[in-house]
Amino acid sequence: PTSYSFICSVLVRMAGTAQTMWYSGPQGATGFKERLQGAYDRKFYSSGILEDAGEALLLPKRLRLNSYALLMCILVPWGLFTGVSWAVSSSLRYTHSEASWFLVTCGFTIALGFLLKWHLHRSWQRHAKDDGQVVGPNLFLLLGLSSLTACSLGVMVGDNIYTAYMRPYYDLTNLGVAADVNPDIVRSSSYLDAGRIVFTKGTHVQQSLALGFKDERVYCVAPIANDNASAGLSANRSASTKTPVSYDFWAVGVDCCVPVPPASFWCGGAAYDTEAHSATRWMSDDERPLFQLAIQQAEVEYGIKAKHPLLLSWTRDASRDAERLREEGVWRFHLWICGVLAVQAAIVGIVAAHFSGKLSGSVPPPI
């Protein structure tokens, strides 16, 4: 017992000296040395022999970062980015815009809540230092800033995907599909609710009547006609006149034509495809006035009429093009969420490596 008493007394003194460097738990009103001495006294003097040195001597642990907090710093910002970008780019925004932006507001509120928690936690750290405690890094700042950045990035990415891919897809699929349309006989006013139009065989882009209007970019137009049908329309017209009364269906595009006669038109990638005879509605309203100016120029240049021009994108398969918009939007969404997860994990790893070499005291309560 005497030798055990001497050894344990030395260990108690050494542990009390090393407590501020190695002890991984929070400090209370009673110091580490006193609690360890009390455990030793109860064990040694109650039984007369030190039965379990490992149980009696509460050996301190090496200080380390809170792994749960680090995991939160990765997953929470990533989850906020995923949720916000989904709310901004999905069909929820198309059908219930208010609900979509409410979810975005909730995401920003959570991020600001983390920053508020960081401010309050920093005040606790000041008081802990005044009481002589050594505290570790405050990860709420990293969590708050990462969450706020993730929400902002989610809005930008989601809005880009929605504008470029998802909204045109929703617009097209919510409109009808028209089949066996003869552009030389029917008027476009009968198909204002059609998002995809399949024309009759022999329908093509009239390259000889193409034109472009230049305003920084070139806005290209070309009428859609069916030569086979035009040849049989002479019942109420002069036999020498094979052009329609009005060209109501126009293929359009941007920066894909020679703008002046002899013009050439290759918008949509199927203008020269003899098997192509379908089109999708041009859904962007921003370019519509400029296309109208190009059509008016073509009327003057070629002496033709376009009473009710319907703007279309010429393609080989209108339904496949609409589905391709959705696939491209979904692919970009998945690419972004994987990229954000990888970048956030790398940032947290760098921060953890930076602080792991600087820890020299007790860990504060878990985040």
Residue frames as qw, qx, qy, qz and C-alpha x, y, z in Angstrom:
[[0.000, 0.883, 0.470, 0.000, 0.00, 0.00, 0.00],
 [0.308, -0.769, 0.077, 0.555, 2.81, 2.43, 0.80],
 [0.340, -0.157, 0.590, 0.716, 4.42, 2.01, -2.64],
 [0.158, 0.594, 0.705, 0.355, 1.01, 2.29, -4.35],
 [0.149, -0.893, -0.327, 0.270, 0.29, 5.44, -2.36],
 [0.322, -0.590, 0.279, 0.686, 3.54, 7.05, -3.45],
 [0.291, 0.105, 0.701, 0.643, 3.12, 6.16, -7.14],
 [0.057, 0.718, 0.661, 0.210, -0.48, 7.36, -7.27],
 [0.211, -0.845, -0.172, 0.461, 0.37, 10.61, -5.50],
 [0.296, -0.366, 0.458, 0.754, 3.02, 11.31, -8.16],
 [0.178, 0.350, 0.764, 0.511, 0.55, 10.52, -10.92],
 [0.053, -0.836, -0.532, 0.127, -2.04, 12.82, -9.38],
 [0.219, -0.741, 0.089, 0.628, 0.42, 15.70, -9.31],
 [0.253, -0.142, 0.644, 0.708, 1.51, 15.03, -12.91],
 [0.116, 0.549, 0.771, 0.300, -2.10, 14.79, -14.12],
 [0.095, -0.863, -0.356, 0.347, -3.00, 18.05, -12.40],
 [0.214, -0.575, 0.318, 0.722, -0.14, 19.79, -14.20],
 [0.145, -0.020, 0.763, 0.630, -1.06, 18.29, -17.60],
 [0.263, 0.559, 0.738, -0.271, -4.79, 18.90, -17.24],
 [0.243, 0.753, 0.056, -0.609, -4.90, 22.16, -19.18],
 [0.124, 0.488, -0.665, -0.552, -3.22, 20.57, -22.20],
 [0.138, 0.073, -0.952, -0.262, -4.75, 17.10, -22.52],
 [0.254, 0.318, 0.798, -0.444, -8.10, 16.92, -20.75],
 [0.015, -0.183, -0.666, -0.723, -10.83, 16.67, -23.37],
 [0.206, -0.666, -0.715, -0.059, -13.85, 17.42, -21.18],
 [0.065, -0.783, -0.071, -0.614, -15.23, 20.74, -19.92],
 [0.296, 0.105, -0.634, 0.707, -14.03, 22.11, -16.58],
 [0.423, -0.703, -0.531, -0.212, -16.45, 22.42, -13.69],
 [0.333, -0.883, 0.119, -0.310, -16.34, 24.17, -10.34],
 [0.760, -0.516, 0.376, 0.118, -14.00, 21.46, -9.00],
 [0.217, 0.733, -0.578, -0.283, -10.62, 21.19, -10.72],
 [0.845, 0.257, -0.452, -0.128, -9.33, 18.08, -12.39],
 [0.318, 0.378, -0.750, 0.439, -6.65, 17.53, -9.81],
 [0.406, -0.207, 0.554, -0.697, -9.13, 17.61, -6.93],
 [0.869, 0.091, -0.008, -0.486, -11.53, 15.18, -8.64],
 [0.745, 0.339, -0.570, 0.067, -8.72, 12.79, -9.47],
 [0.077, 0.356, -0.729, 0.579, -7.39, 13.00, -5.91],
 [0.634, -0.124, 0.355, -0.676, -10.88, 12.27, -4.58],
 [0.903, 0.190, -0.262, -0.284, -11.22, 9.21, -6.80],
 [0.528, 0.376, -0.694, 0.315, -7.83, 7.99, -5.64],
 [0.204, -0.316, 0.627, -0.682, -8.69, 8.56, -1.97],
 [0.795, -0.046, 0.160, -0.583, -12.00, 6.70, -2.21],
 [0.878, 0.260, -0.391, -0.098, -10.44, 3.74, -3.96],
 [0.460, 0.403, -0.668, 0.425, -7.31, 3.51, -1.88],
 [0.135, -0.281, 0.631, -0.710, -8.59, 4.19, 1.60],
 [0.775, -0.094, 0.074, -0.621, -11.91, 2.35, 1.35],
 [0.973, 0.092, -0.185, -0.101, -10.35, -0.99, 0.41],
 [0.621, -0.652, 0.390, 0.190, -6.80, -0.58, 1.58],
 [0.540, -0.137, 0.639, 0.530, -5.49, -1.51, -1.84],
 [0.329, 0.514, -0.252, -0.751, -5.69, 0.06, -5.28],
 [0.703, 0.181, 0.682, -0.090, -7.88, -2.49, -7.07],
 [0.601, 0.569, 0.463, 0.317, -8.10, -0.93, -10.51],
 [0.326, -0.436, 0.092, 0.834, -5.63, 1.75, -11.39],
 [0.105, 0.226, 0.590, 0.768, -7.28, 2.32, -14.80],
 [0.237, -0.713, -0.613, -0.246, -10.63, 2.99, -13.11],
 [0.441, -0.705, -0.289, 0.474, -9.25, 5.02, -10.25],
 [0.247, -0.448, 0.236, 0.826, -7.02, 7.26, -12.34],
 [0.530, 0.736, 0.386, -0.166, -9.28, 8.94, -14.87],
 [0.542, -0.171, 0.400, 0.719, -6.59, 9.12, -17.51],
 [0.270, 0.702, 0.040, -0.657, -7.02, 12.24, -19.65],
 [0.726, 0.446, 0.480, 0.210, -7.62, 11.97, -23.38],
 [0.358, -0.102, 0.321, 0.871, -5.82, 13.71, -26.21],
 [0.285, 0.602, 0.246, -0.704, -7.74, 16.78, -27.35],
 [0.267, 0.148, 0.747, 0.591, -9.41, 16.54, -30.75],
 [0.293, 0.025, -0.189, -0.937, -11.95, 18.41, -32.87],
 [0.577, 0.213, 0.595, -0.517, -15.61, 17.56, -32.57],
 [0.147, -0.019, 0.846, 0.513, -16.16, 15.16, -35.48],
 [0.167, 0.632, 0.753, -0.079, -19.94, 15.53, -35.23],
 [0.062, 0.829, 0.103, -0.546, -19.62, 19.30, -35.63],
 [0.105, -0.432, 0.624, 0.643, -17.32, 18.87, -38.63],
 [0.188, 0.276, 0.900, 0.280, -19.82, 16.51, -40.24],
 [0.140, 0.787, 0.523, -0.296, -22.56, 19.08, -39.70],
 [0.026, -0.723, 0.215, 0.656, -20.39, 21.73, -41.36],
 [0.098, -0.146, 0.802, 0.571, -20.31, 19.53, -44.46],
 [0.062, 0.384, 0.904, 0.176, -23.85, 18.19, -44.65],
 [0.068, 0.718, 0.506, -0.473, -25.94, 21.16, -43.49],
 [0.118, 0.613, -0.236, -0.744, -24.68, 23.70, -46.10],
 [0.012, 0.094, -0.862, -0.498, -24.85, 21.01, -48.77],
 [0.069, 0.487, 0.866, -0.086, -28.41, 20.17, -47.76],
 [0.117, 0.729, 0.259, -0.622, -29.40, 23.84, -47.84],
 [0.079, 0.438, -0.535, -0.718, -27.90, 24.26, -51.32],
 [0.014, 0.136, 0.943, 0.302, -29.72, 21.17, -52.57],
 [0.074, 0.610, 0.738, -0.280, -33.05, 22.24, -51.09],
 [0.099, 0.707, 0.059, -0.698, -32.85, 25.86, -52.25],
 [0.072, 0.344, -0.654, -0.670, -31.71, 25.04, -55.79],
 [0.041, 0.284, 0.943, 0.168, -34.43, 22.39, -56.07],
 [0.105, 0.682, 0.570, -0.446, -37.11, 24.81, -54.86],
 [0.114, 0.669, -0.155, -0.718, -36.02, 27.45, -57.40],
 [0.144, 0.356, -0.726, -0.571, -35.65, 25.11, -60.40],
 [0.151, 0.159, 0.976, -0.006, -38.38, 22.50, -59.93],
 [0.159, -0.479, -0.674, -0.539, -42.02, 22.32, -60.97],
 [0.304, -0.631, -0.572, 0.427, -42.89, 23.70, -57.53],
 [0.129, -0.412, 0.042, 0.901, -41.82, 27.15, -58.72],
 [0.083, -0.101, -0.645, -0.753, -43.76, 26.73, -61.95],
 [0.361, -0.505, -0.724, -0.301, -47.03, 25.75, -60.24],
 [0.493, -0.810, -0.314, 0.053, -46.69, 27.33, -56.77],
 [0.453, 0.589, -0.213, 0.634, -44.19, 30.16, -56.92],
 [0.376, -0.746, 0.197, -0.513, -45.05, 31.47, -53.44],
 [0.924, -0.368, 0.101, -0.026, -44.30, 28.12, -51.80],
 [0.823, 0.316, -0.103, 0.460, -41.00, 27.92, -53.65],
 [0.219, 0.641, -0.243, 0.694, -39.76, 31.29, -52.43],
 [0.655, -0.650, 0.118, -0.368, -41.05, 30.54, -48.92],
 [0.964, -0.152, -0.005, 0.219, -38.72, 27.54, -48.78],
 [0.576, 0.487, -0.145, 0.640, -35.87, 29.73, -50.00],
 [0.225, -0.747, 0.170, -0.603, -36.61, 32.21, -47.20],
 [0.871, -0.473, 0.062, -0.114, -36.55, 29.38, -44.67],
 [0.879, 0.154, -0.097, 0.440, -33.11, 28.35, -45.92],
 [0.279, 0.601, -0.193, 0.724, -31.69, 31.83, -45.47],
 [0.551, -0.690, 0.089, -0.461, -33.31, 32.04, -42.02],
 [0.954, -0.263, -0.037, 0.141, -31.52, 28.86, -40.95],
 [0.685, 0.345, -0.131, 0.629, -28.20, 30.23, -42.21],
 [0.048, -0.682, 0.159, -0.712, -28.68, 33.51, -40.33],
 [0.788, -0.563, -0.017, -0.248, -29.65, 31.51, -37.23],
 [0.902, -0.039, -0.133, 0.408, -26.26, 29.78, -37.31],
 [0.370, 0.497, -0.154, 0.770, -24.52, 33.16, -37.46],
 [0.448, -0.687, 0.062, -0.568, -26.58, 34.36, -34.48],
 [0.928, -0.362, -0.074, 0.040, -25.59, 31.19, -32.60],
 [0.724, 0.254, -0.178, 0.617, -21.95, 31.93, -33.43],
 [0.002, -0.655, 0.145, -0.741, -22.29, 35.41, -31.92],
 [0.711, -0.589, 0.058, -0.380, -23.85, 34.03, -28.72],
 [0.961, -0.119, -0.105, 0.225, -21.30, 31.22, -28.51],
 [0.510, 0.478, -0.225, 0.678, -18.47, 33.71, -28.89],
 [0.334, -0.689, 0.184, -0.616, -19.80, 35.57, -25.82],
 [0.918, -0.383, 0.011, -0.099, -19.77, 32.28, -23.89],
 [0.841, 0.214, -0.178, 0.464, -16.16, 31.73, -24.95],
 [0.134, 0.669, -0.248, 0.688, -15.13, 35.14, -23.58],
 [0.633, -0.601, 0.192, -0.448, -16.63, 34.31, -20.20],
 [0.987, -0.114, -0.057, 0.100, -15.00, 30.89, -20.23],
 [0.632, 0.427, -0.245, 0.598, -11.60, 32.44, -20.88],
 [0.186, -0.693, 0.242, -0.653, -12.17, 34.92, -18.06],
 [0.832, -0.453, 0.158, -0.280, -12.79, 31.95, -15.75],
 [0.294, -0.615, 0.725, 0.099, -9.47, 30.42, -16.77],
 [0.814, 0.195, 0.546, -0.021, -10.87, 27.79, -19.12],
 [0.078, -0.398, 0.633, 0.660, -9.20, 27.07, -22.44],
 [0.686, 0.462, 0.400, -0.395, -11.71, 26.76, -25.26],
 [0.541, 0.058, 0.676, 0.497, -11.46, 25.33, -28.74],
 [0.001, 0.018, -0.419, -0.908, -12.43, 26.85, -32.10],
 [0.452, 0.409, 0.465, -0.642, -15.97, 28.07, -32.68],
 [0.243, 0.072, 0.824, 0.507, -17.27, 26.16, -35.71],
 [0.264, 0.713, 0.589, -0.274, -20.58, 28.03, -35.81],
 [0.103, 0.736, -0.212, -0.635, -18.91, 30.76, -37.85],
 [0.053, -0.235, 0.841, 0.485, -17.86, 28.25, -40.52],
 [0.189, 0.402, 0.896, -0.013, -21.31, 26.66, -40.45],
 [0.195, 0.769, 0.371, -0.482, -23.12, 30.00, -40.74],
 [0.106, 0.656, -0.389, -0.638, -20.98, 31.43, -43.53],
 [0.095, -0.091, 0.917, 0.377, -21.04, 28.16, -45.48],
 [0.221, 0.527, 0.808, -0.144, -24.82, 27.93, -45.14],
 [0.200, 0.788, 0.141, -0.564, -25.35, 31.52, -46.24],
 [0.055, 0.510, -0.629, -0.585, -23.08, 31.02, -49.25],
 [0.172, 0.113, 0.961, 0.188, -24.80, 27.75, -50.10],
 [0.275, 0.667, 0.615, -0.317, -28.25, 29.37, -50.07],
 [0.184, 0.764, -0.152, -0.600, -27.10, 32.26, -52.27],
 [0.007, -0.348, 0.815, 0.463, -25.42, 29.89, -54.72],
 [0.264, 0.301, 0.915, -0.040, -28.49, 27.68, -54.71],
 [0.333, 0.746, 0.332, -0.471, -30.70, 30.58, -55.79],
 [0.175, 0.685, -0.439, -0.554, -28.35, 31.51, -58.65],
 [0.071, -0.184, 0.937, 0.287, -27.85, 27.95, -59.90],
 [0.297, 0.420, 0.834, -0.197, -31.51, 27.02, -59.54],
 [0.336, 0.751, 0.166, -0.543, -32.69, 30.14, -61.37],
 [0.123, 0.551, -0.637, -0.525, -30.25, 29.49, -64.22],
 [0.127, 0.034, 0.981, 0.145, -31.43, 25.89, -64.62],
 [0.308, 0.574, 0.664, -0.368, -35.07, 26.94, -64.40],
 [0.292, 0.745, -0.058, -0.597, -34.76, 29.73, -66.98],
 [0.154, 0.521, -0.702, -0.460, -32.66, 27.81, -69.51],
 [0.190, 0.086, -0.959, -0.191, -34.14, 24.31, -69.26],
 [0.037, 0.298, 0.901, -0.313, -36.99, 23.61, -66.89],
 [0.317, 0.522, 0.298, -0.734, -39.39, 26.48, -67.65],
 [0.405, 0.376, -0.524, -0.648, -39.22, 25.89, -71.44],
 [0.178, -0.007, -0.981, -0.076, -39.82, 22.19, -70.77],
 [0.137, 0.404, 0.747, -0.510, -42.83, 22.89, -68.54],
 [0.354, 0.496, -0.031, -0.793, -44.21, 25.38, -71.08],
 [0.347, 0.271, -0.737, -0.513, -43.90, 22.90, -73.93],
 [0.158, -0.122, -0.978, 0.057, -45.40, 19.96, -72.07],
 [0.187, 0.437, 0.596, -0.647, -48.31, 22.04, -70.78],
 [0.441, 0.457, -0.216, -0.742, -49.22, 22.99, -74.36],
 [0.877, 0.229, 0.345, -0.243, -50.77, 20.58, -76.82],
 [0.365, -0.262, 0.742, 0.498, -49.34, 18.54, -79.69],
 [0.629, 0.582, 0.065, -0.511, -50.58, 19.11, -83.26],
 [0.526, -0.138, 0.765, 0.344, -50.06, 16.50, -85.98],
 [0.421, 0.415, 0.688, 0.422, -50.38, 16.45, -89.78],
 [0.056, 0.835, 0.184, -0.515, -50.32, 20.22, -90.10],
 [0.592, 0.453, 0.378, 0.549, -50.07, 21.59, -93.63],
 [0.275, -0.506, -0.133, 0.806, -48.45, 25.05, -93.33],
 [0.045, 0.012, 0.467, 0.883, -49.70, 26.17, -96.76],
 [0.290, -0.468, -0.704, -0.448, -53.36, 25.51, -96.04],
 [0.483, -0.699, -0.512, 0.130, -54.06, 26.14, -92.34],
 [0.030, 0.823, -0.136, 0.551, -53.53, 29.34, -90.41],
 [0.391, 0.200, -0.683, 0.584, -51.36, 29.61, -87.30],
 [0.397, -0.322, 0.245, -0.824, -54.27, 31.02, -85.26],
 [0.875, -0.159, -0.283, -0.360, -55.65, 27.47, -85.10],
 [0.858, -0.026, -0.411, 0.306, -52.55, 26.25, -83.24],
 [0.039, -0.756, 0.296, -0.583, -51.89, 28.91, -80.63],
 [0.721, -0.523, 0.324, -0.319, -52.24, 26.29, -77.89],
 [0.971, 0.169, -0.102, 0.132, -49.77, 23.87, -79.52],
 [0.407, -0.799, 0.404, 0.177, -46.28, 23.48, -78.07],
 [0.362, -0.284, 0.794, 0.398, -45.13, 20.84, -80.57],
 [0.663, 0.548, 0.035, -0.508, -46.20, 20.67, -84.19],
 [0.518, -0.093, 0.776, 0.347, -45.68, 17.77, -86.60],
 [0.405, 0.539, -0.198, -0.712, -46.10, 18.91, -90.19],
 [0.903, 0.339, 0.205, -0.166, -47.09, 16.86, -93.22],
 [0.755, -0.083, 0.424, 0.493, -44.50, 15.11, -95.34],
 [0.490, 0.555, 0.317, 0.593, -42.65, 17.41, -97.69],
 [0.193, -0.972, -0.099, -0.086, -42.70, 20.36, -95.29],
 [0.744, 0.025, -0.090, 0.662, -39.35, 22.12, -95.05],
 [0.228, -0.744, -0.071, 0.624, -37.63, 25.42, -94.25],
 [0.553, 0.783, 0.220, 0.179, -37.76, 27.78, -97.24],
 [0.650, -0.320, 0.088, 0.683, -34.08, 28.65, -97.49],
 [0.351, 0.395, 0.357, 0.770, -34.58, 31.08, -100.39],
 [0.217, -0.787, -0.274, -0.508, -36.78, 33.31, -98.21],
 [0.679, -0.479, -0.341, 0.439, -34.55, 33.36, -95.11],
 [0.167, 0.776, -0.076, 0.603, -33.35, 36.64, -93.62],
 [0.613, -0.340, -0.480, 0.526, -31.71, 38.00, -90.48],
 [0.113, -0.924, -0.078, -0.357, -32.09, 41.13, -88.38],
 [0.660, 0.099, -0.412, 0.621, -28.88, 42.25, -86.68],
 [0.320, -0.838, 0.057, -0.438, -28.95, 43.95, -83.29],
 [0.344, -0.644, 0.665, -0.161, -25.64, 42.97, -81.64],
 [0.453, -0.053, 0.888, 0.068, -26.73, 39.40, -82.41],
 [0.299, 0.109, -0.607, -0.729, -28.34, 38.11, -85.61],
 [0.541, 0.183, 0.636, -0.519, -32.01, 37.11, -85.26],
 [0.073, 0.167, -0.810, -0.557, -32.72, 34.67, -88.07],
 [0.632, 0.303, 0.465, -0.541, -36.08, 33.77, -89.62],
 [0.130, 0.166, -0.801, -0.560, -37.21, 31.53, -92.48],
 [0.712, 0.030, 0.060, -0.699, -40.77, 30.54, -93.49],
 [0.375, -0.066, 0.924, -0.035, -41.95, 26.94, -93.30],
 [0.606, 0.369, -0.183, -0.680, -43.67, 25.69, -96.45],
 [0.660, 0.038, 0.750, 0.016, -44.80, 22.54, -98.21],
 [0.129, 0.377, -0.549, -0.735, -44.01, 22.53, -101.92],
 [0.011, 0.187, 0.955, 0.229, -46.19, 19.48, -102.57],
 [0.082, 0.659, 0.667, -0.339, -49.22, 21.23, -101.14],
 [0.053, 0.622, -0.070, -0.778, -48.43, 24.52, -102.84],
 [0.003, -0.136, 0.756, 0.640, -48.53, 22.85, -106.23],
 [0.083, -0.418, -0.883, -0.200, -52.15, 21.80, -105.68],
 [0.045, -0.580, -0.486, 0.652, -53.50, 25.13, -104.45],
 [0.069, -0.094, 0.403, 0.908, -54.22, 26.62, -107.87],
 [0.052, 0.558, 0.820, 0.112, -57.97, 26.07, -107.74],
 [0.055, -0.923, -0.365, 0.106, -58.64, 29.60, -106.50],
 [0.285, -0.757, 0.250, 0.533, -55.36, 31.19, -107.62],
 [0.511, 0.727, -0.365, -0.278, -53.40, 31.87, -110.74],
 [0.991, 0.078, -0.057, 0.092, -51.67, 28.78, -112.04],
 [0.564, 0.548, -0.330, 0.523, -48.36, 30.59, -111.92],
 [0.260, -0.645, 0.391, -0.603, -48.76, 31.43, -108.26],
 [0.781, -0.111, -0.612, 0.054, -47.59, 28.64, -105.99],
 [0.207, 0.197, -0.574, 0.767, -46.81, 30.63, -102.86],
 [0.211, -0.561, -0.764, 0.240, -49.20, 30.63, -99.88],
 [0.063, -0.864, -0.285, -0.410, -51.39, 33.64, -99.26],
 [0.289, -0.840, 0.311, -0.337, -49.61, 34.08, -95.93],
 [0.629, 0.200, -0.674, 0.331, -46.58, 32.43, -94.37],
 [0.574, -0.690, 0.002, -0.441, -47.80, 31.89, -90.82],
 [0.909, -0.383, 0.069, 0.151, -45.22, 29.37, -89.60],
 [0.333, 0.842, -0.366, 0.214, -41.63, 30.59, -89.22],
 [0.879, -0.175, -0.218, 0.386, -38.48, 28.80, -88.13],
 [0.038, -0.943, 0.177, -0.278, -36.33, 31.11, -86.00],
 [0.860, -0.234, -0.158, 0.425, -32.97, 31.10, -84.24],
 [0.171, -0.965, 0.152, 0.128, -30.12, 33.31, -83.09],
 [0.102, -0.740, 0.617, 0.247, -26.74, 33.64, -84.84],
 [0.588, -0.020, 0.798, 0.127, -27.41, 30.78, -87.24],
 [0.587, 0.671, 0.446, 0.083, -27.90, 32.31, -90.67],
 [0.358, 0.062, 0.254, 0.896, -26.48, 34.54, -93.37],
 [0.103, 0.568, 0.517, -0.632, -28.61, 37.64, -92.74],
 [0.324, 0.617, -0.136, -0.704, -28.76, 39.09, -96.27],
 [0.874, 0.418, 0.225, -0.108, -29.71, 37.58, -99.65],
 [0.755, -0.062, -0.573, -0.311, -28.64, 35.13, -100.82],
 [0.489, -0.550, 0.466, -0.491, -29.39, 34.01, -97.29],
 [0.599, 0.085, -0.796, 0.023, -28.68, 30.67, -95.65],
 [0.602, -0.490, 0.220, -0.591, -30.46, 29.29, -92.57],
 [0.599, 0.135, -0.782, 0.106, -29.22, 26.43, -90.37],
 [0.346, -0.391, 0.474, -0.709, -30.92, 27.07, -87.00],
 [0.847, -0.153, 0.232, -0.453, -31.99, 24.06, -84.98],
 [0.297, -0.424, 0.843, 0.148, -29.54, 21.71, -86.65],
 [0.506, 0.262, 0.821, 0.035, -32.21, 20.19, -88.92],
 [0.352, 0.679, -0.002, -0.644, -32.76, 22.87, -91.56],
 [0.368, 0.505, -0.652, -0.430, -31.08, 20.71, -94.22],
 [0.260, -0.046, 0.955, -0.133, -32.48, 17.40, -92.95],
 [0.389, -0.032, -0.571, -0.723, -34.96, 16.11, -95.55],
 [0.433, -0.316, -0.844, 0.001, -36.57, 13.84, -92.95],
 [0.122, -0.274, -0.519, 0.801, -37.25, 16.67, -90.50],
 [0.177, -0.449, -0.481, -0.732, -40.79, 18.02, -90.53],
 [0.493, -0.698, -0.516, 0.060, -41.60, 19.02, -86.94],
 [0.199, 0.515, -0.210, 0.807, -41.01, 22.01, -84.69],
 [0.401, -0.526, -0.616, 0.428, -41.35, 23.25, -81.12],
 [0.033, -0.949, -0.246, -0.193, -42.69, 26.63, -80.04],
 [0.427, 0.353, -0.302, 0.776, -40.10, 29.33, -79.40],
 [0.473, -0.673, -0.559, 0.103, -40.85, 30.06, -75.75],
 [0.423, -0.298, -0.186, 0.835, -38.58, 33.02, -75.00],
 [0.133, 0.893, 0.428, -0.037, -40.46, 36.33, -74.99],
 [0.319, -0.721, 0.148, 0.598, -37.33, 38.50, -74.93],
 [0.269, -0.210, 0.623, 0.704, -36.39, 37.86, -78.56],
 [0.372, 0.573, 0.730, 0.007, -39.92, 37.90, -79.93],
 [0.214, 0.898, 0.114, -0.369, -39.97, 41.62, -80.97],
 [0.114, -0.633, 0.589, 0.489, -36.64, 41.22, -82.76],
 [0.351, 0.118, 0.887, 0.276, -37.87, 38.19, -84.68],
 [0.334, 0.761, 0.523, -0.190, -40.96, 40.19, -85.65],
 [0.083, 0.844, -0.229, -0.477, -38.70, 42.88, -87.10],
 [0.234, -0.321, 0.814, 0.424, -36.80, 40.25, -89.08],
 [0.376, 0.429, 0.818, 0.075, -40.07, 38.86, -90.48],
 [0.250, 0.875, 0.231, -0.344, -41.19, 42.35, -91.48],
 [0.061, -0.673, 0.535, 0.507, -37.88, 42.82, -93.30],
 [0.314, -0.006, 0.902, 0.297, -38.42, 39.51, -95.11],
 [0.379, 0.680, 0.605, -0.169, -41.91, 40.62, -96.18],
 [0.194, 0.888, -0.095, -0.406, -40.48, 43.75, -97.75],
 [0.185, -0.545, 0.712, 0.403, -37.44, 42.03, -99.26],
 [0.180, 0.007, 0.941, 0.287, -39.27, 39.09, -100.87],
 [0.419, -0.027, -0.290, -0.860, -42.77, 40.55, -101.38],
 [0.422, -0.239, -0.873, -0.051, -44.50, 37.95, -99.20],
 [0.482, -0.567, -0.010, -0.668, -47.12, 38.17, -96.44],
 [0.415, -0.067, -0.823, 0.382, -47.00, 36.96, -92.84],
 [0.391, -0.613, -0.246, -0.642, -50.32, 37.87, -91.21],
 [0.714, -0.611, 0.166, -0.300, -50.01, 35.90, -87.97],
 [0.548, 0.483, -0.662, 0.167, -46.45, 34.53, -87.72],
 [0.865, -0.482, 0.063, -0.124, -45.96, 31.71, -85.24],
 [0.128, 0.755, -0.634, 0.105, -42.33, 31.40, -84.09],
 [0.989, -0.114, 0.040, -0.089, -40.96, 27.85, -84.06],
 [0.227, -0.657, 0.703, 0.151, -37.70, 25.99, -83.60],
 [0.810, 0.351, -0.351, -0.314, -37.22, 23.54, -86.48],
 [0.369, -0.463, 0.792, -0.149, -36.22, 20.04, -85.41],
 [0.370, 0.134, -0.867, -0.305, -36.31, 16.40, -86.43],
 [0.478, -0.390, -0.787, 0.028, -38.19, 15.17, -83.34],
 [0.212, -0.637, 0.043, -0.740, -40.15, 17.77, -81.36],
 [0.811, -0.529, -0.126, -0.215, -41.08, 15.43, -78.49],
 [0.858, -0.066, -0.202, 0.467, -37.48, 14.27, -78.05],
 [0.295, 0.489, -0.137, 0.809, -36.26, 17.87, -77.98],
 [0.484, -0.663, -0.004, -0.570, -38.67, 18.70, -75.18],
 [0.917, -0.380, -0.111, 0.050, -37.52, 15.69, -73.17],
 [0.714, 0.248, -0.194, 0.626, -33.90, 16.65, -73.80],
 [0.073, -0.691, 0.135, -0.707, -34.50, 19.98, -72.05],
 [0.761, -0.574, 0.044, -0.299, -35.61, 18.15, -68.90],
 [0.946, -0.062, -0.101, 0.301, -32.69, 15.72, -69.02],
 [0.480, 0.486, -0.186, 0.706, -30.18, 18.54, -69.42],
 [0.315, -0.699, 0.134, -0.627, -31.66, 20.46, -66.49],
 [0.893, -0.432, 0.016, -0.122, -31.68, 17.40, -64.22],
 [0.861, 0.158, -0.151, 0.460, -28.11, 16.52, -65.20],
 [0.236, 0.595, -0.216, 0.737, -26.86, 20.01, -64.39],
 [0.588, -0.650, 0.086, -0.474, -28.69, 19.94, -61.05],
 [0.960, -0.257, -0.022, 0.106, -27.02, 16.65, -60.06],
 [0.683, 0.383, -0.169, 0.598, -23.64, 17.90, -61.27],
 [0.052, -0.698, 0.193, -0.688, -23.91, 20.98, -59.07],
 [0.740, -0.587, 0.102, -0.312, -24.96, 19.15, -55.90],
 [0.947, -0.056, -0.067, 0.309, -22.07, 16.69, -56.29],
 [0.491, 0.515, -0.154, 0.686, -19.64, 19.54, -56.91],
 [0.306, -0.728, 0.147, -0.595, -20.86, 21.53, -53.91],
 [0.900, -0.431, 0.011, -0.067, -20.55, 18.48, -51.65],
 [0.852, 0.142, -0.098, 0.495, -16.96, 17.90, -52.77],
 [0.242, 0.618, -0.146, 0.734, -15.96, 21.56, -52.36],
 [0.529, -0.696, 0.090, -0.477, -17.59, 21.85, -48.93],
 [0.948, -0.286, -0.038, 0.131, -15.88, 18.68, -47.72],
 [0.687, 0.324, -0.130, 0.638, -12.54, 20.05, -48.92],
 [0.060, -0.713, 0.124, -0.687, -13.11, 23.39, -47.14],
 [0.749, -0.597, 0.074, -0.277, -14.02, 21.68, -43.86],
 [0.941, -0.038, -0.084, 0.325, -11.00, 19.40, -44.22],
 [0.444, 0.518, -0.169, 0.711, -8.69, 22.40, -44.64],
 [0.355, -0.705, 0.133, -0.600, -10.22, 24.14, -41.62],
 [0.910, -0.408, -0.009, -0.075, -9.92, 20.97, -39.51],
 [0.835, 0.158, -0.134, 0.509, -6.27, 20.53, -40.49],
 [0.173, 0.662, -0.154, 0.713, -5.59, 24.17, -39.66],
 [0.505, -0.651, 0.179, -0.539, -7.06, 23.99, -36.16],
 [0.957, -0.204, -0.206, 0.020, -5.91, 20.49, -35.25],
 [0.695, 0.195, -0.301, 0.623, -2.35, 21.72, -34.78],
 [0.014, 0.506, -0.190, 0.841, -3.42, 24.66, -32.65],
 [0.700, -0.566, -0.276, -0.338, -5.61, 23.01, -30.03],
 [0.391, 0.305, -0.644, 0.583, -4.00, 23.32, -26.60],
 [0.265, -0.158, 0.529, -0.791, -6.83, 23.24, -24.11],
 [0.325, 0.256, 0.863, -0.290, -10.15, 21.76, -23.15],
 [0.019, -0.300, -0.703, -0.644, -12.92, 21.33, -25.66],
 [0.363, -0.014, 0.227, -0.904, -16.05, 23.46, -25.18],
 [0.607, 0.230, 0.666, -0.368, -19.45, 21.79, -25.03],
 [0.421, 0.203, 0.754, 0.461, -20.40, 20.08, -28.33],
 [0.063, 0.025, -0.291, -0.954, -21.68, 22.34, -31.09]]
